[in-house]
Amino acid sequence: MFEGKKIWLAVNAASGSNNDAALTELEQAFADAACLVARRIGFHEEGAPTIDELRREGVDILVIFTGDGTVNSIVTALYGWEGAVLVLPGGTMNILAGRLHGDATPVEIIAKVGAGKARRIRPTLVRSRLGDGLSGVLVGPGTAWAEVREAMRDTDLLGTIKGAAEAIGESTGGAKVFCRNPDCGRAEGYSAIQVVPTAAGLAVEGYYAETIGDYAKQGIALLRRNFREGPHDDLGCHHAVRLACPEGEEMGLLIDGEQNAAAAEETFDLALCEVDLLATVDGA
């Protein structure tokens, strides 16, 4: 699939896996696949390439080696582009890359694409008035833990300790979020509701905690973006879901791990990505 294609590579020095050794390994993997990367773009310094720029330069494939948040900002800005995007796991959790390529490493993914073992797809996503979630959204007071994760990323010890205390307080005392239309789940609501796009629809899960220990465990799970480690209810798979805070307060919202400000009620719909992504596994 690389043969005869013009390829650009976007990286982000602030992402979890973007160190010199990893980039050198990528360059070797592309060389082994008989592929020449025409340009390497530092997203943090140069910003994302635009559709006009990619068209003008005749780029066929844009490879993105960043975390989920940066992937989101690049991919959603390329809706309508005729080329294809290859997402490599270059961040901390790499949820979208995992969906497209399973547990394969960047080197393994490049080798598969180079051997013609990839296909162009337009996977499902979570659409809202605030933006599209390629890997999913999280709604509720539990999203306060995202600030703690940022402090940890910046190695801010005092900020991490202070933020963790505040996040526990927000999770335990913050106004809960409820699933409406469909009306389902616990009568007392949840500290966080996760909505994840799948081939079958939007998988909805409500996360709760009944003790301080539960909240601490849930917070750790949120920091690791492995929400399934926390106690939760399966709220089904739907094509649309409306989440609300009956108390009228704004709801915390993470879209692909990045914070947003949501109203007291928001609707999330199943939609398709509007640019082709390369996948090396079935069922992505």
C-alpha positions in Angstrom: 0.0 0.0 0.0 3.0 2.3 0.5 4.4 1.7 -3.0 4.2 4.8 -5.2 2.6 6.8 -2.5 3.7 10.2 -1.1 3.7 9.9 2.7 4.0 12.5 5.5 4.5 11.7 9.1 3.1 13.8 12.0 4.6 13.4 15.5 4.1 15.2 18.8 7.0 15.6 21.2 4.5 16.0 24.1 2.9 12.6 23.5 3.8 9.5 25.6 5.9 7.5 23.0 7.5 10.3 21.0 11.1 10.0 22.0 14.2 10.0 19.8 14.6 6.2 20.0 11.0 5.6 18.9 11.3 8.0 16.0 14.5 6.3 14.8 12.8 3.0 15.0 9.9 4.3 12.9 12.3 5.6 10.3 13.9 2.2 10.1 10.5 0.5 9.8 9.5 2.7 6.9 12.9 2.0 5.2 12.3 -1.8 5.7 8.9 -1.4 4.0 10.6 0.3 1.1 8.8 3.5 1.9 10.3 7.0 2.0 8.7 9.6 4.3 8.7 12.8 2.3 8.2 15.1 5.3 8.1 14.8 9.1 5.9 17.4 10.9 6.3 18.3 14.6 2.6 18.9 15.6 3.6 20.6 18.8 5.8 23.1 16.9 4.3 23.4 13.4 0.6 22.5 13.9 -1.4 20.1 11.9 -1.2 19.9 8.1 -4.4 21.2 6.4 -6.4 19.6 3.6 -5.3 22.4 1.2 -1.6 21.7 2.1 -1.9 18.0 1.6 -3.7 18.4 -1.7 -1.2 21.0 -2.9 1.7 18.7 -2.1 0.1 15.6 -3.5 0.2 13.6 -0.2 -1.5 10.2 -0.4 -1.1 9.0 3.2 -0.7 10.9 6.4 0.8 8.9 9.2 0.1 10.1 12.8 2.3 9.0 15.6 0.7 10.8 18.6 -1.8 10.3 21.5 -5.6 10.1 21.1 -6.2 13.8 21.8 -3.8 14.9 19.1 -5.1 12.2 16.7 -8.6 13.6 17.2 -7.6 17.2 16.4 -5.7 16.1 13.2 -8.2 13.6 11.9 -11.4 15.7 12.4 -9.7 18.6 10.6 -9.2 16.4 7.6 -12.9 15.5 7.0 -13.4 15.6 3.2 -9.8 14.8 2.3 -9.3 12.1 -0.4 -6.2 10.6 1.1 -5.9 8.1 3.9 -4.7 8.4 7.5 -2.6 5.8 9.3 -2.8 6.1 13.1 0.1 4.6 15.0 0.2 4.2 18.8 2.3 7.1 19.9 0.6 8.2 23.2 -0.2 6.8 26.5 -3.4 4.7 25.9 -3.7 4.7 22.1 -7.3 3.6 22.1 -8.1 4.4 18.5 -4.8 2.7 17.3 -5.8 -0.3 19.3 -9.2 -0.4 17.6 -7.6 -0.2 14.2 -4.6 -2.4 14.7 -5.1 -4.5 17.9 -2.0 -4.9 20.0 0.5 -4.4 17.2 3.5 -2.1 17.7 4.2 0.8 15.3 6.9 -1.3 13.6 4.5 -4.2 13.1 1.8 -2.0 11.8 4.1 -0.3 9.2 5.2 -3.8 8.1 1.6 -4.9 7.6 0.7 -1.8 5.6 3.8 -2.2 3.5 2.9 -5.8 2.8 -0.6 -4.7 1.6 -2.4 -6.0 4.7 -4.4 -2.9 5.3 -7.7 -1.6 4.1 -9.3 1.9 4.1 -12.3 2.2 6.4 -14.5 4.8 7.9 -15.1 3.6 11.5 -18.0 4.7 13.7 -17.5 7.5 16.2 -19.4 9.4 18.8 -20.8 12.7 17.5 -21.9 15.6 19.6 -22.4 19.4 19.2 -19.0 19.8 21.0 -17.0 17.5 18.6 -16.5 14.0 17.5 -15.0 11.3 19.8 -13.0 8.8 17.7 -12.3 6.5 20.7 -15.1 7.7 23.0 -16.4 10.3 25.5 -16.7 10.4 29.2 -19.4 12.5 31.0 -19.8 13.4 34.6 -18.1 14.7 37.7 -15.6 11.8 37.5 -13.9 13.6 34.6 -12.2 15.9 37.2 -9.5 13.2 37.3 -8.3 14.4 33.9 -6.6 17.4 35.6 -4.8 15.0 37.9 -3.6 13.1 34.9 -2.2 16.3 33.3 -0.4 17.1 36.5 1.1 13.6 36.5 2.2 14.1 32.9 3.9 17.3 33.8 5.5 15.6 36.9 3.8 18.2 39.2 3.8 16.3 42.5 2.0 19.0 44.5 -0.5 19.5 41.7 -1.1 15.8 41.6 -1.8 15.5 45.3 -4.0 18.6 45.4 -5.8 17.5 42.3 -6.4 14.0 43.6 -8.0 15.3 46.8 -10.2 17.7 44.8 -11.1 15.0 42.3 -12.2 12.6 45.0 -14.4 15.5 46.5 -15.9 16.2 43.1 -16.6 12.6 42.3 -18.3 12.0 45.7 -20.1 15.3 46.0 -20.6 16.5 42.4 -24.0 16.4 40.8 -24.5 13.0 39.2 -25.2 12.3 35.5 -28.1 10.2 34.3 -28.9 8.3 31.1 -32.0 9.6 29.4 -33.6 8.4 26.2 -33.0 5.6 26.7 -34.0 6.0 30.4 -31.9 3.4 32.1 -29.4 2.8 34.9 -29.3 3.5 38.6 -31.9 5.8 40.1 -29.2 7.7 41.9 -27.2 8.4 38.7 -23.5 7.9 38.0 -20.2 9.8 38.7 -19.3 9.1 35.1 -20.9 7.6 32.0 -18.7 6.4 29.1 -19.9 6.2 25.5 -17.7 4.2 23.1 -18.3 3.8 19.4 -18.4 0.2 18.1 -19.5 -1.4 14.8 -22.8 -2.3 16.4 -23.5 1.1 17.9 -22.7 3.3 21.0 -21.7 1.1 24.0 -22.8 2.9 27.1 -21.5 2.2 30.6 -22.2 3.9 33.9 -19.5 4.2 36.6 -20.4 4.4 40.3 -18.7 4.1 43.6 -20.2 3.4 47.0 -17.2 4.0 49.3 -14.3 6.3 49.4 -12.1 3.3 48.5 -14.2 2.7 45.5 -13.8 6.4 44.4 -10.0 6.1 44.9 -9.9 2.9 42.8 -12.2 4.6 40.2 -9.9 7.6 40.1 -6.8 5.4 39.4 -8.8 3.7 36.6 -9.6 7.1 35.1 -6.0 8.2 35.3 -5.0 5.1 33.4 -8.0 5.6 31.0 -8.9 2.0 31.7 -12.4 2.7 33.0 -13.5 -0.9 33.0 -11.4 -1.4 36.2 -13.9 0.7 38.1 -17.3 -0.6 39.3 -19.9 -0.1 36.5 -23.2 -1.0 34.9 -23.6 -2.0 31.2 -26.3 0.3 29.9 -26.6 -1.3 26.5 -25.7 -0.4 22.9 -27.6 2.4 21.2 -27.6 4.6 18.1 -28.1 7.7 20.2 -28.1 8.6 23.9 -29.0 11.6 25.9 -27.2 12.3 29.1 -28.3 14.9 31.7 -27.7 16.4 35.0 -31.2 17.0 36.5 -29.8 19.6 38.9 -29.1 21.8 36.0 -25.3 21.9 36.5 -22.8 21.8 33.6 -21.4 18.3 33.1 -17.8 17.4 32.9 -16.9 16.0 29.5 -13.8 14.3 28.0 -13.7 13.8 24.3 -10.9 11.3 23.4 -9.4 12.2 26.8 -9.4 16.0 26.3 -11.6 18.2 28.5 -14.6 20.1 27.3 -17.4 22.1 28.9 -20.8 20.4 28.5 -24.3 21.8 29.2 -26.6 20.2 31.7 -27.9 18.0 28.9 -26.2 16.7 25.8 -27.0 14.2 23.1 -24.5 11.8 21.5 -25.1 10.1 18.2 -23.5 7.3 16.2 -21.8 8.6 13.1 -19.1 7.6 10.6 -15.6 9.2 10.4 -15.5 11.5 7.3 -12.0 10.6 6.2 -10.5 7.2 5.4 -8.4 5.5 8.1 -6.1 2.5 7.5 -7.0 -0.6 9.5 -5.0 -3.8 9.8 -7.5 -5.9 11.8 -11.0 -7.0 11.1 -14.0 -5.5 12.8 -12.5 -2.1 13.5 
